Amino acid sequence: MDEYLGKIKNFLDEDTLESKITKVILGVIAVASSLGVVFLAVGLGNAVQVFSMFKKSKKYSKFQIKSAMVNLHKRKLIEYISDKKGVITVRITTKGESVLRLFSIDLIKIQKPKQWDHKWRIVMFDLPIKYTKARDSLRLKLKQLGFVQFQKSVWIYPYPCFDEILFITDYYKIGKYVEVLEVLNLLHEEKFKKLFNL
């Protein structure tokens, strides 16, 4: 399963038109599904209408959208479901959601507010040995997001990041070993203010 998802991720990471449109469609279907919106499979009329809400969609023709949908279905990332009236709708599959999570973890960013609220976010974790790979991945991700290492398994950041950390730890399935704290004062606060240009 991991090998299969890895191959799909490699395809989606490619800088090709096919990859880009496939990724956009998968993302749109996932978002629509979460909002209770469904796409009619017949003619792809609804799909094109929904895509018009996205600037990127203007780059793609109906033929390109249809081809990408066929590709997604072949890869079992989306499925066609028929109701009692025979109406066929398009939905993202569990595999499709897994693939989205794979490249979502790479794209995740923390939005910085215009003004700092003078609170520090402390991320701390204590993972069992069997989670060594997840620990290394978490540390790398925290560093990429701009966190500064406070101690060995303690990282600090000045802006709200609870949802992002929740997503990351859920992705690596280590949520119960990670804690996020909000702190008003630090003994060596000036040091970290300089590091974060506050």
Buried (B, 14 or more C-beta within 10 A) or exposed (E): EEEEBEEBBEBBEEEEEBBBBBBBBBBBBBBBBEEEEBBBBEEBEBBBEBBEEBEEBEEBEEEBBBBBBEBBBEBEBBBEEEEEEEEEBBBBBEBBBBBBBBBBBEEBEBEEEEEEEEEBBBBBBEBEEEBEEBBEBBBEBBEEBBBBEBEEBBBBBBBBBEEBBEBBBEBBEBBEBBBBEEEEEBEEBEEBBEEBEE
